[in-house]
Amino acid sequence: MELIEKILSEENINEAIKRVKSNKGAPGVDKMTVNEIDEYFRVHKEEIKNSIMAMKYKPQPVRRVYIPKANGKKRPLGIPVVTDRVVQQMIAQQLNQIYEPTYSDHSYGFRTGRDCHGAIEEVLQYLNEGYEWVIDLDIEKYFDTVNHDKLISILREKDNDKTTLHLIRSFLRAGVMEDGLVSSTTVGVPQGGPLSPELSNIYLDKFDKELESRGLRFVRYADDCNIFVKSEMAADRVMKSVTSWLERKLFLKVSATKTKVVRPNKSNFLGFTFWKGKDGWKCKPADDRKKKLYAKVKEVLKRKQAVSRPLAETFTKLNQIIRGWINYFRIGNMKTFLDEFGQWLRHKVRVIIIKQWKISKRIYINLQRLNIRFKCRMTDEEIYKVANSRLGWYRRSGMYVVNYLLSPKVLAIKEKDRPGLIDPLNYYLSSSC
C-alpha cells in the first residue's frame, strides 16, 4: 500500500477522529468545535478523501494564540480548524509507525512511553558517570525556523509518496491568521496541531544521529538538548562543532547568548537543576519554577477575589496547581522547599478564612466551634483576644490560636462539596514513595 492509502484507511480516520475528540482543544478560525467532528465527517468524508487523493485539499490558516513561557515570554501557537486537525492526526499516526522504531534512545519529547522524568534520569546517569560539563544548547525559535525543503527531503528518504508529501507541504504553507489578517508561512512548523510534534522529531532525529555517530552523551526533549562531556576544553570544542553542523546541515540558528557551557548546578533543563550530595548527583526544581509556583498561588489567593468566592472553589484551584506542580517535579529533592511553601500557603488561606468570617462575633463563634469539635483546649479568653484583636488580617491569622485551630489537619478535612486543602509536603512524600 502507498502511504497515502494507509493515511486514508477507515481505521486510521476513525482513530484520528477519536484522538482529536479526546484531546479537545479550542476551535480554529471557522469556530467549529470537536463535538461536531463526527457529523461533519459522516457527511464530508468522501469529499475530503477525494480532494486529498487529487492533491487539491487546502488546509485553512491556523489561528494564532500566545501562551506564557516559564521565562516570562510568550510562545506562539497555531490552532488548526478541527477538520485539518483530524487530517493532521491521520498523517501523524502513520508517520509515527514509520519513524518511532528508528528514533534515538536519547530523545524523549512527544513520544509514547517517554517523558521528562526519563530524560532527567538519563541526565543524572551521565553526571554520575563523571560527565560533569554541560553544553546547554538553545535553538532560536526552532518551530518557527524549520526549513520546509529540508524537511520534505528528509521525509522523502523513507517514503517518496508524492501525494503524502504534497499534503504535508500544504499544511506547512497553510498560513497564520492573527487579528483578522492572514500571513503566509514559508518556514517553520506551527505548534498547536497534531502533526508538528512528529515533524519536529523527524527533523531533529538527523541531529540525534549525528551526535550518536560522534559518540557523544546527550539528552534531547523536543528542541531542548543538553550534551555532556568530561572537561571544559572538550565542551567548548563540541559546542562550536555542533553549532556549526546545525546551521550548515539543518539551517537552524543556535543562540550565541543562550547556548553555553555550564556546570550541572548552574544548568536548567526542563525546569530542573542539579546538585551533588554524598551519594552523587541529584535533581531539584529550578528557582524560576519555584517562583512561578508562588506566583500562580498568589494569583488564586488575591485577597479581594478569594474572599468573595466560595472556599470550595479556592481549595479546588489550589489543589490542582499544587498537585500538577509536584507531579511534574516529584523525582526531584524538595522537602525543605515544600515544608516552607506549605506553611506560607496555609497562612495565606487562614487570612482568607478569617476575613470571610469578617465580624468579631462570627470569628469568635467559629473558632469556638473548632475548639470544641477538635478538643483543642483553647481558653475562652485566648479565642476572645483573637476575635476582637485590632491587628490586621495578616497578623491576626498568624497568631498561635488561629494556627492551632486551623491546623493543616483541619484544613485537609473534606466538608460536603468542599475538598480538603492539600498538604504539599505530605502529598510529595506519599507520591515519591
C-alpha positions in Angstrom: 0.0 0.0 0.0 1.1 3.6 -0.7 1.5 5.7 2.4 -1.4 7.9 1.4 -3.7 4.8 1.2 -2.8 3.9 4.8 -3.5 7.5 5.8 -6.9 7.4 4.2 -7.9 4.0 5.5 -11.2 3.8 7.5 -9.4 2.5 10.6 -6.8 5.3 10.6 -9.5 8.0 10.0 -11.6 6.7 12.9 -8.6 6.6 15.2 -7.7 10.1 14.3 -11.3 11.4 15.0 -11.3 9.6 18.3 -7.9 11.2 19.4 -8.8 14.7 18.3 -12.1 14.5 20.3 -10.2 13.2 23.4 -7.7 16.0 23.1 -10.5 18.5 23.0 -8.9 21.9 22.3 -10.1 25.3 21.1 -11.8 25.9 17.8 -9.8 27.2 14.8 -10.7 30.1 12.5 -14.0 28.5 11.4 -15.3 28.2 15.0 -16.1 24.5 14.6 -15.8 22.5 17.9 -14.6 19.0 18.4 -18.1 17.9 19.2 -19.1 18.5 15.6 -16.4 16.2 14.1 -18.5 13.0 13.8 -21.3 14.6 12.0 -19.0 16.6 9.7 -17.0 13.6 8.6 -20.1 11.5 8.2 -21.3 14.0 5.5 -18.0 15.1 4.0 -15.5 12.2 4.5 -15.6 11.0 0.9 -15.2 14.6 -0.4 -12.2 15.1 1.9 -10.6 11.8 0.8 -11.1 12.6 -2.9 -9.6 16.1 -2.6 -6.5 14.7 -0.8 -6.0 12.0 -3.5 -6.4 14.6 -6.2 -3.8 16.8 -4.3 -6.5 19.6 -4.1 -7.0 19.6 -0.3 -6.5 23.1 1.0 -5.9 23.5 4.8 -7.3 26.7 6.3 -4.9 29.1 8.1 -4.2 28.4 11.7 -5.4 30.7 14.4 -2.6 32.5 16.2 -2.7 32.5 20.0 0.1 33.1 22.6 0.8 31.2 25.8 3.1 32.3 28.6 6.5 30.6 28.9 8.4 30.0 32.2 10.9 32.8 31.4 8.1 35.4 31.1 8.0 35.5 27.3 5.1 34.2 25.2 5.1 31.1 22.9 3.2 31.4 19.7 0.7 28.6 18.9 -1.2 27.9 15.7 -4.6 26.3 16.3 -5.8 24.5 13.1 -9.5 24.1 12.3 -11.0 20.8 13.6 -11.1 19.2 10.1 -7.4 20.0 9.5 -6.6 18.7 13.0 -8.2 15.3 12.1 -6.2 15.1 8.7 -3.0 16.1 10.5 -3.7 13.4 13.1 -4.2 10.9 10.3 -0.8 11.7 8.9 1.0 11.8 12.3 -0.3 8.3 13.2 1.2 6.8 10.0 4.4 8.7 10.2 4.8 7.6 13.8 4.6 4.0 12.8 7.4 4.5 10.3 9.8 6.7 12.4 9.2 5.7 16.0 11.3 2.5 15.8 14.2 4.4 14.3 14.3 7.4 16.8 17.3 7.8 19.1 17.1 6.3 22.6 18.2 9.7 23.9 15.1 11.6 22.5 12.2 12.0 24.9 9.8 14.7 23.6 6.4 13.9 22.1 7.0 10.1 22.3 4.7 7.4 23.7 6.0 5.9 26.9 8.7 8.6 27.3 8.6 11.7 29.4 10.7 14.4 31.1 11.3 12.1 34.1 13.1 9.6 31.8 15.2 12.4 30.3 16.2 13.7 33.8 17.1 10.2 34.9 19.4 9.8 31.9 21.0 13.2 32.7 21.7 12.0 36.3 23.2 8.8 34.9 25.7 10.8 32.8 26.6 13.2 35.7 27.3 10.3 38.0 29.5 8.7 35.4 31.7 11.8 35.5 30.4 13.8 32.5 30.1 17.0 34.6 30.4 19.7 31.9 27.1 20.5 30.3 26.6 22.1 26.9 23.2 23.8 27.2 22.1 24.1 23.5 19.5 26.7 22.6 18.0 26.6 19.1 16.5 30.0 18.4 12.7 29.8 17.6 13.1 26.2 16.5 9.4 25.6 15.5 9.3 28.9 13.6 12.5 28.3 11.6 12.3 24.7 10.3 13.3 24.7 6.6 10.4 23.2 4.6 12.5 22.0 1.7 14.9 20.2 4.0 12.1 18.6 6.0 10.4 17.3 2.8 13.8 15.9 1.6 14.2 14.1 5.0 10.7 12.7 4.7 11.4 11.6 1.1 14.3 9.4 2.3 11.8 7.0 4.0 8.8 7.3 1.7 8.7 9.1 -1.6 4.9 9.2 -1.9 4.2 12.5 -3.7 0.6 12.7 -2.6 1.5 12.5 1.1 4.5 14.9 0.7 2.2 17.4 -1.2 -0.4 17.1 1.7 2.3 17.7 4.3 3.7 20.7 2.4 0.2 22.2 2.1 -0.1 22.2 5.9 3.3 23.8 6.3 2.2 26.6 3.9 -1.3 27.0 5.3 -0.6 30.4 6.7 -1.5 32.1 10.0 -4.4 34.3 10.9 -3.8 36.9 13.5 -6.0 39.9 14.2 -8.1 39.0 11.2 -5.1 39.1 8.8 -3.7 36.0 7.1 0.1 35.8 6.6 1.9 33.2 4.6 4.3 30.7 6.1 7.5 29.9 4.1 9.4 28.4 7.1 8.5 26.8 10.4 6.1 24.2 11.7 3.3 25.9 13.7 3.0 24.5 17.2 -0.6 23.5 18.2 -1.5 20.9 15.6 -1.1 17.1 16.0 1.4 16.9 13.1 4.0 19.4 14.3 5.5 17.3 17.2 6.0 14.3 14.8 7.6 16.5 12.1 9.9 18.2 14.7 11.1 14.9 15.9 11.7 13.7 12.3 13.7 16.8 11.6 15.9 16.8 14.7 16.4 13.0 14.5 19.1 13.9 12.0 20.9 15.8 14.7 20.5 12.9 17.2 22.1 10.5 14.7 25.0 13.0 14.2 25.6 13.2 17.9 25.5 9.4 18.2 27.9 8.9 15.4 30.4 11.2 17.3 30.0 9.1 20.4 28.6 12.0 22.5 26.4 11.7 25.6 23.3 13.8 25.1 19.6 14.1 26.1 17.1 15.8 23.9 13.5 16.7 24.7 11.9 18.4 21.6 14.2 21.4 20.9 15.8 21.3 24.3 19.1 19.5 24.1 22.0 19.0 26.7 25.3 17.4 25.8 27.6 16.1 28.5 31.4 15.8 28.4 34.2 15.5 30.9 36.2 18.7 30.5 35.6 22.4 29.8 38.0 22.2 26.8 36.0 19.4 25.3 32.8 21.2 26.0 33.9 24.4 24.1 35.1 22.3 21.2 31.9 20.3 20.9 29.7 23.4 21.3 31.4 25.1 18.3 31.3 21.9 16.2 27.6 21.1 16.8 26.6 24.7 16.4 28.3 24.8 13.0 26.7 21.5 12.0 23.2 22.6 12.9 23.5 25.8 11.0 25.1 24.2 7.9 23.0 21.0 7.7 19.6 21.8 9.2 19.6 25.5 8.6 18.8 26.2 12.3 20.1 29.2 14.2 21.8 28.5 17.5 21.5 31.3 20.1 25.0 32.7 20.7 23.9 34.2 24.0 21.8 31.4 25.4 23.9 28.4 24.3 26.6 28.0 27.0 28.9 25.6 28.8 27.9 25.3 32.4 28.4 23.1 35.5 25.3 21.0 36.4 24.4 23.2 39.3 24.1 26.2 37.0 22.1 24.4 34.3 18.3 24.4 33.9 17.0 21.5 31.9 13.2 21.0 31.6 12.8 23.1 34.8 15.2 21.0 36.8 18.7 21.9 38.1 21.2 19.6 39.8 23.2 19.4 43.0 25.8 16.9 44.3 25.3 15.1 47.5 27.3 12.4 49.4 26.0 9.7 47.1 26.2 11.5 43.8 24.2 14.0 41.7 20.6 14.6 42.3 17.9 16.9 40.8 15.6 19.5 42.2 13.2 22.2 40.8 15.0 25.2 39.4 14.5 28.5 41.3 12.5 30.1 38.5 9.9 27.2 38.7 9.6 27.7 42.4 8.9 31.4 41.9 6.4 30.5 39.2 4.5 28.3 41.7 4.4 31.1 44.3 3.1 33.5 41.6 0.3 31.1 40.5 -0.9 30.5 44.1 -0.7 34.3 44.9 -3.0 34.9 41.9 -5.6 32.5 43.3 -5.2 33.9 46.8 -5.6 37.6 45.9 -7.5 38.7 48.9 -10.4 40.6 47.4 -11.3 37.9 44.8 -10.6 35.0 47.1 -12.7 36.4 50.0 -15.7 36.9 47.6 -15.6 33.3 46.1 -16.6 30.1 47.9 -13.8 28.4 49.8 -14.6 25.2 47.9 -13.6 26.9 44.6 -10.4 28.3 46.1 -9.3 24.9 47.5 -10.1 23.2 44.2 -7.9 25.6 42.3 -5.1 25.4 44.8 -5.1 21.6 44.8 -5.0 21.5 41.0 -2.0 23.8 40.9 -0.1 22.1 43.7 -0.8 18.5 42.5 0.3 19.3 39.0 3.5 21.0 40.1 4.5 18.3 42.5 3.6 15.5 40.0 6.0 17.1 37.4 8.9 17.6 39.9 8.3 14.6 42.1 11.6 12.9 41.1 13.5 16.0 42.5 14.5 16.7 46.1 12.3 19.4 47.6 11.3 18.5 51.1 12.6 21.7 52.7 11.1 23.9 50.0 7.7 22.2 50.2 7.7 22.5 54.0 8.3 26.3 53.8 5.8 26.7 50.9 3.2 24.7 52.8 3.5 27.0 55.9 3.2 30.1 53.7 0.2 28.7 51.8 -1.7 27.8 54.9 -1.1 31.3 56.4 -2.5 32.9 53.3 -5.5 30.5 53.4 -6.2 31.3 57.1 -6.2 35.0 56.2 -8.9 34.3 53.6 -11.0 32.2 56.0 -10.8 34.7 58.9 -11.6 37.6 56.6 -14.6 35.7 55.2 -16.0 35.4 58.8 -15.5 39.2 58.9 -17.1 40.3 62.1 -15.6 39.7 65.6 -18.7 37.8 66.8 -18.6 35.3 63.9 -14.9 34.8 64.2 -15.4 34.0 67.9 -18.2 31.6 67.3 -16.5 29.7 64.5 -13.2 29.4 66.4 -15.0 28.1 69.5 -16.8 25.5 67.3 -13.4 24.3 66.0 -12.1 24.4 69.6 -14.9 22.1 70.8 -15.0 19.8 67.8 -11.3 19.1 67.7 -10.8 19.2 71.5 -8.0 21.8 71.2 -8.4 23.1 74.8 -8.0 26.7 74.0 -9.4 29.0 76.7 -12.3 31.3 76.1 -10.1 34.3 76.8 -7.5 33.2 74.1 -10.2 32.9 71.4 -11.8 36.2 72.5 -8.5 38.0 72.1 -8.1 36.8 68.5 -11.7 37.6 67.6 -11.5 41.1 68.9 -7.9 41.9 68.0 -7.2 45.2 66.3 -4.3 43.7 64.4 -4.6 43.4 60.6 -6.0 40.3 58.9 -2.5 39.0 58.1 -1.0 39.4 61.6 -4.1 38.1 63.3 -4.1 35.0 61.1 -0.5 34.3 62.2 -1.4 34.1 65.9 -0.9 30.7 67.6 -4.7 30.3 68.3 -5.6 30.5 64.6 -2.6 28.3 63.6 -3.7 25.7 66.1 -7.4 25.7 65.4 -7.0 25.9 61.6 -4.2 23.4 61.6 -3.0 21.5 58.4 -5.1 18.6 59.6 -8.3 20.7 60.0 -7.7 22.4 56.6 -7.3 19.0 54.9 -10.7 17.8 56.1 -13.3 17.4 53.3 -16.6 19.2 54.1 -19.6 18.4 51.9 -18.8 20.0 48.5 -15.5 21.5 49.7 -12.4 19.4 49.2 -9.7 19.4 51.9 -6.7 21.6 51.3 -3.7 19.6 50.1 -0.6 19.5 52.3 2.2 19.9 49.7 4.9 18.1 51.8 2.7 15.1 52.7 1.5 14.8 49.0 5.1 14.9 47.8 6.2 12.3 50.4 3.3 10.0 49.5 3.7 10.3 45.7 7.5 9.7 45.8 7.2 6.5 47.9 
